[in-house]
Amino acid sequence: MPRLTLTAEAVQRTLRHVPDPGPHPDWTPLTDADYDALAARITEGHEGPIPVFAYGSLIWNPGFEVGPIRMGVAHGWHRSFCLEILQWRGSPDCPGLMMALERGGSATGLIMEIAEGHEEASLRALLKRELVARELVENVRWISVRTERGIERALTFWAGPKGPMVVSLPMEVQAWRLAHACGHGGSGAQYLHNTVRKLEEYGLQDRNLSRLEHLTATEIATWADPEKIGMPLET
């Protein structure tokens, strides 16, 4: 039996309209002054272009002005769908999962430099996108990445994630969540599909993501009804 991959057609079956629930009720919004202070803190002592290590959605939707790009490997970190989300690509009825970097192994990705002349606006855009509340500001850090230039320091988000969002689930349960969960920002399957396809464009692979893609596609293939949704028996 051929190994299933997550096609665009399969992803389409996972998409449905979910209203935007608005700001998370338990989070404290950050002000412009907060973002300015955070940007100053994380770039203190840094000179030259700001390199960002992209390993997930930033690869296919950076949301900032991108300059030079080069491939890199973050040793000591691996991709993991370990963040439970109740909105954006999930809902309270069917929580979704978001990717982060957890300790151990290695992760291939891209160093994407913020384009010269756009440092302030692009860094602000990144912070507003990734760290939407005061409770999340610790989830940005500098890590070491091996590139063609040697070992570089790069800024990344959700490495060694902290807080109540962090979960540890078997890969089969992760796949079920990614297949079923959808929010106003799209579905988990869509997030996985976009990440794997963009990595392939750059000639990069992630063995765990490949297995997760197969499991997610297999779950979707069992559906008789494209709107099938529910909760797994075990988590």
N, C-alpha and C positions, 0 to 999 in steps of 0.2 A: 504494500500500500504506500503510495507516494506521501512524503512528508508535507503536511499542509502549511502554507504560509498565509499571512494575514493580507489579503488583497483589499484593494479599494472598494470592491463590491461587498466584501464581508464587513468592512468598516461602516459602509453606508447603512447596513442593517442595524447597527448599534446606535445610530443617531436619532434623536427625537427632541421635540421642543420641551424645554424645561425653563420656567420663568426665573429671572434673576432674583435671588432672595435678598439682595442688598448686603450691606456690611455685616460681618460676623458679629453677633451680639456680645461675645465675650472678649473681643479684641479692642485695643485702644488705638485709634488712628494716629498716624504720625503727621506732624505739621511740616511745612516747608523748612522751618528752622531746624526741626529734628533731622530732616534729610541732609541739610547743609552740614550739621554737626557730625552726622554719621559719615558723610563723604570725606570730611576733613580728617576724621579719626582714622579711617581705613587707608587713606593715601598719605598719611604723615610719613615723611622720610623717603617716599617713593619719587624717583626721578625718571623722566622719559615717558614714552607711551604706556598706557595702562593695558596690560594683557589680561584677558578674561578666558578662563578655561571653560569651554562649553562641552557638555557631555549629554545633554538632553534637548529640551525644547529650544534652547538658545542656538543650537546648530541650525534648526530650520526656521526659527522665528526670533532672530536676535533682538529686534526692537530698539536697536541703537545704531549709530553710524559706525560701520565696520571698516577698519583699515586692513593691513596685512594679516593673512591667515596662514597658520602652519599646524601640522599635525603634532600631537604630543601624547605622552603616556603618563598618567598620574599613578605612580607606584605607591602602594599602601592604601589605595582606595578602590572600591568597586561600586558599580551601579546597583541600586536596590530600590524597588518599589516599596518603600517603607513608611511613607507618609499618608495617613488617612485623611481624606478631604470630604467635606460635607457639602461643598459647592464647587462651582467652576466646572470640574469634570466628575462630579458626584453629587449626591443629595443625601439628606438625612434618611430617606427610605432605602437608598442603595449607595452606601459610601464608596467613593472612588479611591484611587491610589495615585500618588505622585512620586516621581523619582528623586532620589537623593544619592549622595555618595556616603557609603559606610566604610568603616575601617577594614583593611585586609585586601589582598589581591592587587589588581591593577585595572585601570580604566583608560581605554583609548578615547581620544577626543580631539578637539581643536583649540589652539590658542587663537583667539580673535582679538586683535588689538583695537581699542577705541580709536577711530580716525582722528588724525591730528586736527586740532582746531575745534573739535566737538567734545572734548574731555568733560567739561562741566555738565553740559546738557545730557550727554549720553550716560554718564555715571548716575545722574539724578534719575533718568528714565529707568535704568536698570534697578536702582534701589526701590523705586516706587512700584515696579512690577514684581520684584521678588520678595520684598519685605514690606508687606502692606499694613503692618501693625507693630506697635512697640514690643509686643511679646515675641516677635520673630527676628529682632535685630542681631541676635547672636549667630544667625545662620548665614553669615558672610565671613569669609576668611581667605587668607593667602595660603596656597599650597605649592609644593614643589612639583614641577612637570618636566619630564625629559623630552627635549625636542632636538632637532638637527643642530641647534646652537649649544646644546649641553643642558644642564639643569637650570631651569628658569622658575621664578616665582610668578604665580598668576592668581588673580582674584577669582574666586568661585563662590557659588551659593549652595546652601543646603549640603554642606560637607560636615559629617559628624553631627547630624541634626539633633536638636534638643526639643523637649516639650511633650505635651500630651498627644500630639499628632503622630508620634513615632510608634509604629507597630511592627511586629515580626510575624509574618504569615508564610505558610508553605507555598511553594511556587504554584501548585494547583489552585490554591485559593486566590492567589494574586491574579492568575489568569481568569478565574471566574469573575472576580471584581472588575477587571479591565474590560471583559466582554460585556458585562451588564450595566456598569455604572455610566451615567451620563448626567451632565449638568448644563447650565446655560452657556458654558464655554466649549462644549463638545463632549466626546466620550473618551474613556480610558483607552479603548482599542485604537481610536484615532491618534491619540498621543503616542502610543507604542508604534503604530504603523509609520507615522511621520519620522520618528526617531530612527528606526531601523532602516528605512529607505534612504534617509539623508546620510547616515553612516556609510551605507553601501556606495553612495555617490562618491564619497571620499576614499573608497577602498578600505573602510574600517569595519571591523566586526566585533561583536560581543557575544560570546557563547551563551551566556545566561539569557540575554535578550532573544537570541534565536530560539532557544527552547521555550521561552515564555510566549513568543509569537506563535509557535506551533500549538501550544496548549490553548491559547486564546482563540486561534482560528478553529481548532477542533471543537471547542465549546460552541462557537457560533454556528458551526456546521450542523450541530444537533438540533437546532431550532426549527420547528415546523412553522412557527409564527414569528415574523420579524420583530414584533413588539413584545416577545416573551421576556419577562423580567421577574425576578424574585430574589430570595436570599438563599445562600448555600446552607446545606444542612449542618456543616461544621466549619468553624473558623478557628 
